[in-house]
Amino acid sequence: MLLNQTIKGFSKHMEFIDRSKETIRGYALELNSFSNFVTVKHNGPVYVEDIGLQDLEDYLLHEKERGIASASRSRSLYIIKSFYNYCCKKDICSRNLASFLEPVKIKQKERAFITEQEFNDLVKAIDHPVIRTVVQTMFYTGGRMSEMINLKLEEVDLKNKVLHIIEGKGKKDRDVPINKKLHCILSHYLTHIRESESGRFFAIESTGKVSSSYINRFIHEAADKLGWDKDISAHVRHSFGTNLLEKGASVVSIQKLLGHANLTVTSRYLHQDINKLNAAVNLL
């Protein structure tokens, strides 16, 4: 079977087993990138059974030479292995070539974050009132940008002070408490800022929604105004866990609020400066 046809079949299979739309889209993008690579390499469309181990290794090497981060290359490898598991189950190929690939060694590094004061400076520098509210909600709930974009009106319960995240990453639901600061912000947003008739909570009048590119544009413009030299878009969520830890919240509580499956992932979001570490060891 042709590789591009098999990729389409794999996407349908993921729909059947209830993988999230974001996962299906991400897997398809990666596999289509691999398909384009082997198509160019072999000067035409290829069949799955004609792909060799060298082709898989060459693709991963190509990603490395392009400067793709080790974590992203590791994800590429995981997707290719999932694809080949599917191919073997469907008898599309006789053996799982991906199982012979060496794992990608990931360089672990702490994620950057912003302090509460830096966050306040960032918010003041964001010109768009809807986007400003999105960023504030991300900071005070630890919500992902995709979760904010898809948030519906009925999922924000201001009466009971709970934000319902429906089908977050991994299609998991979770409830996040709305603190006093955010409750005032969201109440003001609904009364004085929101004008759209859309069913989405965060929406501009012209489109009835907001997009990640639109949010990132205003965040980057604000960061430029402040003279910051770091990619702030993802750090708003990351900083939620760090600031909670510094104020005494337990790691387990932070894990649940962020919607992580395990504490290993959560630990990447938590930061302690050297002064706090020195204070900690001196407790002994």
C-alpha positions as CSV (number, residue, x, y, z in Angstrom):
1,M,0.0,0.0,0.0
2,L,1.2,3.5,-0.8
3,L,2.6,5.4,2.2
4,N,0.3,8.4,1.8
5,Q,-2.8,6.1,1.6
6,T,-1.6,4.3,4.7
7,I,-1.2,7.5,6.6
8,K,-4.8,8.4,5.8
9,G,-5.9,5.0,7.1
10,F,-3.9,5.5,10.3
11,S,-5.6,8.8,10.9
12,K,-9.0,7.2,10.5
13,H,-7.8,4.4,12.9
14,M,-6.9,7.1,15.5
15,E,-10.3,8.6,15.2
16,F,-11.9,5.2,15.7
17,I,-9.9,4.7,19.0
18,D,-10.9,8.2,20.2
19,R,-7.6,10.0,20.0
20,S,-8.0,13.8,20.3
21,K,-8.2,16.0,17.2
22,E,-5.0,17.7,18.2
23,T,-3.2,14.4,18.4
24,I,-4.5,13.2,15.1
25,R,-3.5,16.4,13.4
26,G,0.0,16.4,15.0
27,Y,0.6,12.7,13.9
28,A,-0.6,13.4,10.4
29,L,1.7,16.4,10.1
30,E,4.7,14.4,11.2
31,L,4.0,11.4,9.0
32,N,3.3,13.6,6.0
33,S,6.7,15.2,6.6
34,F,8.2,11.8,6.6
35,S,6.3,10.9,3.4
36,N,7.6,14.0,1.7
37,F,11.1,13.1,2.7
38,V,11.1,9.6,1.3
39,T,9.2,10.7,-1.8
40,V,12.0,13.1,-2.6
41,K,14.7,10.6,-1.7
42,H,13.2,7.9,-4.0
43,N,12.1,10.3,-6.6
44,G,8.5,9.3,-6.5
45,P,5.7,7.9,-4.3
46,V,6.7,4.9,-2.2
47,Y,5.0,1.8,-0.8
48,V,5.3,1.1,2.9
49,E,6.8,-2.3,2.3
50,D,9.5,-0.8,0.2
51,I,10.7,1.6,2.9
52,G,13.9,0.4,4.6
53,L,15.5,0.9,8.0
54,Q,18.0,3.3,6.3
55,D,15.1,5.5,5.2
56,L,13.9,5.9,8.8
57,E,17.4,6.6,10.1
58,D,18.0,9.1,7.3
59,Y,14.8,11.0,8.1
60,L,15.7,11.3,11.8
61,L,19.2,12.4,10.8
62,H,17.7,14.9,8.4
63,E,15.6,16.4,11.3
64,K,18.8,16.6,13.5
65,E,20.7,18.4,10.7
66,R,17.8,20.9,10.4
67,G,18.4,21.8,14.0
68,I,15.2,20.2,15.3
69,A,15.4,19.9,19.2
70,S,16.0,16.4,20.7
71,A,12.6,16.4,22.4
72,S,10.8,17.0,19.0
73,R,12.9,14.3,17.3
74,S,12.0,11.9,20.1
75,R,8.3,12.7,19.5
76,S,8.9,12.0,15.8
77,L,10.4,8.6,16.6
78,Y,7.4,7.8,18.9
79,I,4.9,8.7,16.1
80,I,6.8,6.6,13.5
81,K,6.8,3.7,16.0
82,S,3.0,4.1,16.5
83,F,2.5,4.1,12.8
84,Y,4.5,1.0,12.3
85,N,2.7,-0.8,15.1
86,Y,-0.5,0.0,13.2
87,C,1.0,-1.2,9.9
88,C,2.0,-4.6,11.4
89,K,-1.4,-5.1,13.0
90,K,-3.1,-4.5,9.6
91,D,-0.5,-6.7,7.8
92,I,0.6,-3.8,5.7
93,C,4.2,-4.6,6.4
94,S,5.8,-7.9,7.5
95,R,8.1,-6.5,10.2
96,N,8.3,-3.5,12.5
97,L,11.3,-1.6,11.2
98,A,10.8,1.2,13.7
99,S,11.5,-1.2,16.6
100,F,15.2,-1.3,15.4
101,L,15.6,2.5,15.7
102,E,17.8,3.8,18.6
103,P,16.0,6.1,21.1
104,V,16.8,9.8,20.8
105,K,18.7,11.1,23.8
106,I,16.8,14.1,25.1
107,K,18.6,17.1,26.6
108,Q,16.6,18.0,29.6
109,K,16.6,21.7,30.5
110,E,14.5,23.7,32.9
111,R,11.7,25.7,31.3
112,A,12.0,29.5,31.5
113,F,9.3,31.3,33.5
114,I,8.2,34.7,34.5
115,T,7.6,36.1,38.0
116,E,4.3,37.5,39.2
117,Q,5.7,41.0,38.8
118,E,6.9,40.3,35.2
119,F,3.4,38.8,34.5
120,N,1.8,42.0,35.7
121,D,4.1,44.1,33.5
122,L,3.3,41.8,30.5
123,V,-0.5,42.2,31.1
124,K,-0.2,46.0,31.2
125,A,1.7,45.9,27.9
126,I,-1.0,43.9,26.0
127,D,-3.2,46.3,24.1
128,H,-6.1,43.9,23.2
129,P,-8.6,43.5,26.1
130,V,-9.8,40.0,25.1
131,I,-6.2,38.7,24.6
132,R,-5.2,40.3,27.9
133,T,-8.0,38.3,29.6
134,V,-6.9,35.1,27.9
135,V,-3.3,35.5,29.2
136,Q,-4.5,36.3,32.7
137,T,-6.7,33.2,32.7
138,M,-3.7,31.1,31.5
139,F,-1.6,32.5,34.3
140,Y,-4.1,32.0,37.1
141,T,-5.3,28.6,36.0
142,G,-2.4,27.0,34.3
143,G,-4.6,26.3,31.3
144,R,-3.1,25.5,27.9
145,M,-3.6,28.0,25.1
146,S,-5.6,25.4,23.1
147,E,-7.8,24.9,26.2
148,M,-8.5,28.6,26.4
149,I,-9.3,28.9,22.7
150,N,-11.8,26.0,22.9
151,L,-13.4,27.1,26.3
152,K,-17.2,27.5,26.1
153,L,-19.4,29.9,27.9
154,E,-21.1,27.2,30.0
155,E,-17.7,25.8,31.1
156,V,-16.9,28.9,33.1
157,D,-18.9,28.7,36.3
158,L,-18.4,32.0,38.0
159,K,-21.1,31.3,40.6
160,N,-19.3,28.2,42.0
161,K,-15.9,29.7,41.0
162,V,-14.8,26.7,38.8
163,L,-13.4,26.5,35.3
164,H,-14.3,23.2,33.6
165,I,-11.6,22.0,31.2
166,I,-13.4,19.6,28.9
167,E,-11.2,17.2,26.8
168,G,-7.9,18.8,27.5
169,K,-4.7,17.1,26.5
170,G,-5.2,13.3,26.3
171,K,-9.0,14.0,26.1
172,K,-9.1,14.4,29.9
173,D,-11.5,16.6,31.8
174,R,-10.5,18.5,34.9
175,D,-11.9,21.3,37.1
176,V,-9.7,24.2,38.1
177,P,-10.8,26.6,40.9
178,I,-11.1,30.3,39.9
179,N,-9.3,32.4,42.5
180,K,-10.6,35.8,43.7
181,K,-8.4,37.8,41.3
182,L,-9.4,35.9,38.3
183,H,-13.1,35.9,39.4
184,C,-13.0,39.7,39.3
185,I,-11.2,39.7,35.9
186,L,-13.7,37.3,34.3
187,S,-16.7,39.1,35.7
188,H,-15.4,42.4,34.3
189,Y,-14.7,40.7,31.0
190,L,-18.3,39.3,30.6
191,T,-19.8,42.6,31.6
192,H,-17.6,45.2,29.9
193,I,-15.4,43.5,27.2
194,R,-17.1,40.5,25.6
195,E,-19.3,41.6,22.6
196,S,-19.5,38.4,20.5
197,E,-22.6,36.2,20.3
198,S,-20.4,33.1,20.0
199,G,-20.6,30.1,22.2
200,R,-16.9,30.3,23.0
201,F,-16.0,32.1,26.1
202,F,-13.0,34.0,24.6
203,A,-14.2,35.6,21.4
204,I,-13.8,38.7,19.3
205,E,-16.8,40.1,17.6
206,S,-15.6,39.7,14.0
207,T,-14.8,36.0,14.2
208,G,-16.6,34.7,17.3
209,K,-13.3,33.1,18.5
210,V,-9.6,33.7,19.1
211,S,-6.7,31.8,17.6
212,S,-3.2,30.8,18.9
213,S,-1.5,33.0,16.2
214,Y,-3.6,36.0,17.3
215,I,-2.9,35.5,21.0
216,N,0.9,34.9,20.3
217,R,1.0,38.1,18.2
218,F,-0.1,40.3,21.0
219,I,2.1,38.5,23.6
220,H,5.2,38.9,21.4
221,E,4.4,42.6,20.7
222,A,4.0,43.2,24.5
223,A,7.3,41.3,25.2
224,D,9.0,43.5,22.6
225,K,7.7,46.6,24.2
226,L,9.2,45.5,27.5
227,G,12.5,44.6,25.8
228,W,12.3,40.9,26.8
229,D,14.5,38.4,24.9
230,K,12.5,35.2,25.6
231,D,9.6,33.4,24.1
232,I,6.8,34.3,26.6
233,S,3.9,32.5,24.9
234,A,4.4,29.1,26.6
235,H,5.9,30.6,29.8
236,V,2.6,32.0,30.9
237,R,1.3,28.5,31.7
238,H,4.7,27.2,32.9
239,S,4.9,30.1,35.4
240,F,1.6,29.1,37.0
241,G,3.2,26.1,38.6
242,T,6.4,27.8,39.6
243,N,4.7,30.7,41.3
244,L,2.3,28.3,43.2
245,L,5.3,26.3,44.4
246,E,7.0,29.4,45.7
247,K,3.8,30.3,47.7
248,G,3.7,26.9,49.3
249,A,1.4,24.7,47.1
250,S,2.2,21.0,47.0
251,V,3.6,19.5,43.8
252,V,0.7,17.0,43.7
253,S,-1.8,19.8,43.8
254,I,0.1,21.6,41.0
255,Q,0.2,18.4,39.0
256,K,-3.6,18.1,39.1
257,L,-4.2,21.7,38.3
258,L,-1.9,21.5,35.2
259,G,-3.5,18.3,34.1
260,H,-0.3,16.2,34.0
261,A,-0.4,12.4,34.0
262,N,2.7,12.1,36.2
263,L,4.9,14.2,38.5
264,T,7.9,13.8,36.1
265,V,6.3,16.2,33.6
266,T,5.2,18.6,36.4
267,S,8.8,18.8,37.7
268,R,9.9,20.4,34.4
269,Y,7.7,23.4,35.1
270,L,9.0,24.0,38.6
271,H,11.9,26.3,39.3
272,Q,14.0,27.1,42.4
273,D,16.7,29.7,42.4
274,I,20.1,29.1,44.0
275,N,19.2,31.3,47.1
276,K,16.2,29.2,47.9
277,L,18.2,26.0,47.4
278,N,20.9,27.3,49.8
279,A,18.2,28.1,52.3
280,A,16.8,24.6,51.9
281,V,20.0,22.7,52.6
282,N,20.7,25.0,55.6
283,L,17.6,23.7,57.2
284,L,19.5,20.4,58.0
